[in-house]
Amino acid sequence: MPDPRFLHRLSDVPAAAWDALHDGRNPFLSHAFLAGLEEHGCLRPEWGWRPRHFTLWEGDALVAAIPGYLKDNSHGEFVFDHAWAHAYAQHGLDYFPKWLGAVPYSPVTGPRVLARTTEDRGALLALLAGEVARLGWSSAHVNFHPADEDPAFSPDWLLREDIQFQWHNPGGWQTFDDFLGAMDHKHRKNIRQERAKLARSGVTYRIVQGDEATEADLRAMHGFYLQTFAEYGNSPALTLPFLQHLARTMPRALVIFLALIDGEPVAGALCLRGTDTLYGRYWGGATLPGLHFETCYYQGIAYCLREGLTRFEPGAQGEHKLARGFLPHTVRSRHWIAEPAFAEALVAWCAQERVEVAHYARVLAAHSPFKADKVDPA
């Protein structure tokens, strides 16, 4: 009989055993990334993050897993359930702790239920729900799982959907001009004017991957990251040792876009690269007109076109991305609620939310910057 266990540290699992559970296409699932967050001060109990990776063992062999965390709040999840927590409190019930299957601070779709088959995934999820109930936790949540994991979830795992803006290359564009050529005149002209104005200000770019980044590059990027969080009054989670760890252990997955004036960095964007996708994560820097759009979006699109990547996911939210070629795409999450009365009430709540999200997606699609015959918005 397989043995389910919650692990408090991913370092208790050999990297090779963990990475054998996924295909390596998504860098956020790697042992190096997830263990690095734990080992370099990015996950702190006082911030509500306690590693509780759900694993299944046959003897000493790891056979299935879901990266997971015991949460005392909903910080850093990007799937908002504050109303649920408030409703629990109003009825004198504790919503926290809850269990979360996710990648911390990363609203990135990717494998979550790491098992061989749909049947194995379904069995793993059933074991997880049983353990969550046994331990007295309120709920279990799996955020940003891919559509091909849908069949593994039984009906008592409630489905929520949301919208992200993503760049896809469905038409085989080879150059940035090919990409612009698929747009209508207004949007094509606006992007060209934005880029030309910034270029006239003297900004140039240097793009480095982890094994090309100097210590000064990493310190500059981390400084820009800290600056952005300070400007918004938020607590930065990623540490400089974590970036140094990524550069060392994931040298071709880490990609940094540095904006320069007279050879000195003035802004930067931190990304991770998968097999076919670039993932934009953090940015910071000077407040020059157009600098944010160029650093975070246009440089990333150009990089994807040069490198043959077919998708660019620049992060959550942001309707301003639509005019720059990032179309609405549906992302999903699943939620198992231990309290039957709340679970029943949330069925209708989630269904109504999905209707509203679908309507929002249709409204957004009607404002696509592309010519109707040039790109598939689905």
C-alpha positions in Angstrom: 0.0 0.0 0.0 1.5 3.4 -1.0 2.4 5.6 1.9 1.3 9.3 1.8 3.4 11.9 3.6 3.6 15.6 4.0 7.2 16.8 3.7 8.3 19.9 5.6 11.4 20.4 3.4 11.9 19.6 -0.2 15.6 19.1 0.5 14.5 15.8 2.2 13.9 14.5 -1.4 16.9 14.0 -3.8 16.6 16.4 -6.7 16.7 13.5 -9.2 13.8 11.8 -7.5 11.6 14.9 -7.5 12.5 16.0 -11.1 11.7 12.5 -12.4 8.0 13.3 -11.6 7.7 16.0 -14.2 9.0 16.5 -17.8 11.2 19.5 -17.1 9.4 21.9 -19.4 8.3 24.2 -16.7 11.1 25.6 -14.6 8.9 26.4 -11.6 8.4 22.7 -10.9 12.1 22.0 -10.6 13.7 20.9 -7.4 16.2 23.7 -7.8 13.6 26.4 -7.9 11.2 25.1 -5.1 14.0 24.0 -2.7 15.8 27.2 -3.4 12.9 29.3 -2.2 13.0 27.3 1.1 16.8 27.4 1.5 17.4 31.0 0.8 14.8 32.8 3.0 12.0 33.4 0.5 9.4 31.4 2.4 8.8 32.4 6.0 6.3 31.1 8.5 5.5 34.7 9.6 4.4 35.4 6.0 2.1 32.4 6.1 4.2 30.0 4.1 5.0 26.6 5.6 6.2 23.8 3.2 3.9 20.7 3.3 4.6 18.9 0.1 2.2 16.1 -0.4 4.1 13.0 -1.5 3.3 9.3 -2.1 5.9 6.6 -1.5 6.3 2.9 -2.4 9.0 1.9 0.1 11.9 4.3 -0.4 10.7 5.3 -3.9 8.9 8.6 -4.5 6.1 7.8 -6.9 3.8 10.9 -6.9 3.7 14.4 -5.4 2.0 17.8 -5.3 4.2 20.8 -4.3 2.3 22.3 -1.3 2.2 24.7 1.6 0.3 25.1 4.8 -1.1 28.7 4.7 -2.0 31.0 7.5 -3.2 33.7 5.1 -3.7 34.1 1.3 -0.7 36.2 0.6 1.2 35.6 -2.6 -1.3 33.2 -4.2 -3.0 35.3 -7.0 -6.3 33.4 -6.5 -8.3 35.6 -4.2 -10.4 33.8 -1.5 -10.6 36.6 1.1 -14.4 36.5 0.9 -14.3 32.9 1.8 -12.1 33.5 4.8 -14.4 36.3 5.9 -17.5 34.1 5.6 -15.8 31.4 7.8 -15.0 34.0 10.4 -18.5 35.3 10.4 -19.7 31.8 11.3 -17.1 31.3 14.0 -15.1 28.9 12.0 -11.3 28.9 11.2 -10.4 29.2 7.5 -6.7 29.0 8.3 -4.7 27.0 8.2 -5.5 25.8 4.7 -3.4 23.6 2.4 -2.3 25.1 -1.0 -0.8 23.2 -3.9 1.0 25.9 -5.9 4.3 27.6 -6.8 4.8 30.4 -4.3 4.4 34.0 -5.6 4.1 32.6 -9.1 0.7 32.8 -11.0 2.1 30.5 -13.7 0.2 27.6 -15.1 2.0 24.3 -15.0 1.8 20.7 -13.7 0.6 20.4 -10.1 -0.5 16.8 -9.6 2.7 15.0 -10.4 1.6 11.4 -11.1 1.8 9.0 -14.1 -1.8 8.8 -15.2 -5.2 10.4 -14.8 -6.2 7.6 -12.5 -3.0 8.0 -10.4 -3.7 11.7 -10.2 -7.2 11.2 -9.1 -6.1 8.7 -6.4 -3.5 11.2 -5.2 -6.0 14.0 -4.9 -8.4 11.7 -3.0 -5.7 10.8 -0.5 -4.8 14.5 -0.1 -8.4 15.4 0.7 -8.6 12.6 3.3 -5.4 13.8 5.0 -6.6 17.4 5.0 -9.8 16.4 6.7 -8.0 14.1 9.2 -5.7 17.0 10.2 -8.6 19.4 10.7 -7.5 21.9 8.0 -10.4 23.8 6.4 -9.6 23.2 2.7 -7.2 22.2 0.0 -6.5 24.3 -3.1 -4.6 23.7 -6.3 -3.8 26.9 -8.2 -2.9 27.3 -11.9 -3.1 23.7 -12.9 -3.2 22.9 -16.7 -6.3 21.9 -18.5 -5.1 18.4 -19.0 -5.2 17.8 -15.3 -9.0 18.6 -15.2 -10.1 14.9 -15.5 -8.2 14.0 -12.3 -10.4 16.2 -10.1 -13.6 14.8 -8.8 -16.7 17.0 -8.7 -16.2 17.9 -5.1 -13.1 19.9 -6.2 -14.7 23.3 -7.1 -13.5 24.9 -10.3 -12.6 28.6 -10.5 -11.4 30.5 -13.6 -9.7 33.8 -14.2 -8.1 35.7 -17.1 -4.4 36.3 -17.8 -2.9 38.2 -20.7 -0.4 36.1 -22.7 1.5 36.4 -25.9 1.2 33.4 -28.2 2.8 32.9 -31.7 0.1 31.0 -33.6 1.1 32.2 -37.1 4.8 31.5 -37.2 6.1 35.1 -36.9 9.8 35.2 -37.3 10.6 38.8 -36.5 9.1 41.7 -34.5 8.0 43.3 -37.7 6.1 40.1 -38.6 4.3 40.4 -35.2 3.5 44.1 -35.7 2.3 43.3 -39.3 -0.5 41.2 -37.8 -1.8 44.2 -35.9 -4.2 46.9 -37.1 -2.7 50.2 -38.1 -3.5 52.1 -34.8 -1.8 49.6 -32.5 1.1 49.0 -34.8 1.8 52.7 -35.0 1.5 53.2 -31.2 4.0 50.5 -30.5 6.5 51.8 -33.0 6.2 55.3 -31.6 6.6 54.0 -28.1 9.8 52.1 -28.9 11.3 54.9 -31.1 10.8 57.5 -28.3 12.5 55.3 -25.8 15.4 54.6 -28.2 15.9 58.3 -28.7 16.4 58.7 -24.9 19.6 56.6 -25.2 18.3 53.4 -23.6 19.9 50.2 -24.8 19.5 46.6 -23.7 21.7 43.8 -22.5 20.1 40.3 -22.1 21.9 37.8 -19.9 21.1 34.2 -18.9 22.1 32.8 -15.5 25.6 31.6 -16.6 26.3 34.9 -18.3 25.1 37.2 -15.4 27.8 38.8 -13.3 27.6 39.4 -9.6 26.9 43.1 -10.5 24.1 42.1 -12.8 22.4 40.0 -10.1 22.8 42.7 -7.5 21.4 45.3 -9.9 18.3 43.2 -10.8 17.7 42.4 -7.1 17.9 46.2 -6.4 15.3 47.0 -9.0 13.1 44.3 -7.6 13.4 45.8 -4.1 12.7 49.2 -5.4 9.4 48.2 -7.0 8.2 46.5 -3.8 9.2 49.5 -1.7 7.3 51.8 -4.1 4.1 49.8 -3.6 4.6 49.3 0.2 4.9 45.5 -0.1 7.4 43.1 1.5 9.8 41.6 -1.0 10.1 37.8 -0.7 13.0 37.0 -3.1 16.5 37.3 -1.7 19.7 38.0 -3.5 21.1 34.6 -2.4 18.0 33.0 -4.2 18.8 34.8 -7.4 22.5 33.7 -7.1 21.2 30.2 -6.5 19.1 30.3 -9.7 22.0 31.6 -11.7 24.1 28.7 -10.4 21.6 25.8 -10.5 19.3 26.9 -13.4 21.8 28.8 -15.6 19.9 28.6 -18.9 16.4 29.1 -17.3 17.2 32.5 -15.7 16.9 35.4 -18.1 17.5 39.0 -17.1 16.7 42.0 -19.4 18.8 45.0 -18.3 18.0 48.5 -19.6 21.2 50.6 -19.9 22.0 54.3 -20.2 25.6 55.1 -20.9 26.4 51.4 -20.1 24.9 51.6 -16.6 21.7 49.6 -15.6 18.7 51.8 -15.0 16.0 49.1 -15.0 15.6 45.3 -15.3 13.1 42.5 -15.8 13.6 39.1 -14.3 12.2 36.1 -16.3 12.4 32.3 -16.3 12.6 30.3 -19.5 10.9 27.0 -20.1 11.0 24.7 -23.1 8.7 26.8 -25.2 7.6 29.6 -22.9 9.1 32.8 -21.4 7.7 33.7 -18.0 8.0 37.3 -16.9 8.2 37.6 -13.1 9.5 40.9 -11.7 10.7 44.3 -12.9 11.9 47.6 -11.5 13.8 50.7 -12.4 13.7 54.3 -13.6 10.5 56.1 -14.5 11.2 57.0 -18.2 8.3 57.1 -20.6 7.9 53.7 -22.3 10.6 52.0 -20.2 8.3 49.6 -18.5 6.6 48.4 -21.7 9.9 48.0 -23.5 11.7 46.2 -20.7 8.8 43.9 -19.6 7.0 43.3 -22.9 8.7 44.2 -26.2 12.1 42.9 -25.3 10.5 39.6 -24.1 8.5 39.3 -27.3 11.6 39.9 -29.4 13.5 37.4 -27.3 10.8 34.7 -27.9 10.9 35.4 -31.7 14.7 35.1 -31.8 14.8 32.0 -29.6 11.8 30.2 -31.2 9.6 30.3 -28.0 5.9 30.2 -28.8 4.5 31.8 -25.6 5.3 34.6 -23.3 3.4 34.9 -20.0 4.3 38.2 -18.4 2.4 37.8 -15.1 -1.1 38.3 -13.6 -3.6 41.1 -14.4 -3.0 44.2 -16.5 -5.5 45.2 -19.2 -2.8 47.5 -20.6 -1.1 44.3 -22.0 -3.9 43.8 -24.5 -2.9 46.7 -26.7 0.6 45.3 -26.8 -0.3 41.9 -28.2 -1.1 39.9 -25.1 -4.5 38.3 -25.5 -6.9 37.0 -22.7 -6.4 33.3 -21.8 -8.3 31.4 -19.2 -6.4 30.1 -16.1 -7.9 27.7 -13.5 -7.7 26.6 -9.9 -9.5 23.8 -7.9 -10.8 24.0 -4.3 -11.8 21.2 -1.9 -13.8 22.5 1.1 -14.0 20.3 4.2 -17.1 21.9 5.7 -20.1 20.5 3.7 -22.4 23.5 4.1 -19.7 25.9 2.8 -18.8 23.5 0.0 -22.5 23.4 -1.1 -22.9 27.2 -1.0 -19.7 27.7 -3.0 -20.8 25.6 -5.9 -23.2 28.3 -7.1 -20.7 31.0 -6.2 -18.0 29.5 -8.4 -20.4 28.8 -11.3 -21.5 32.5 -11.3 -17.9 33.6 -11.2 -17.1 31.5 -14.2 -20.0 33.0 -16.1 -18.7 36.5 -15.3 -15.1 35.6 -16.3 -16.3 34.1 -19.6 -18.2 37.4 -20.3 -15.1 39.4 -19.5 -13.0 37.3 -21.8 -15.4 37.9 -24.7 -15.4 41.7 -24.1 -11.6 41.7 -24.1 -11.4 39.6 -27.2 -13.6 42.2 -29.0 -10.8 44.7 -28.4 -8.0 42.6 -29.8 -5.2 44.7 -31.5 -4.8 42.1 -34.2 -6.5 42.0 -37.6 -9.3 39.5 -37.5 -7.6 37.2 -40.0 -4.1 37.3 -38.6 -4.3 35.6 -35.2 -6.5 33.2 -33.3 -7.5 34.8 -30.0 -8.5 31.5 -28.4 
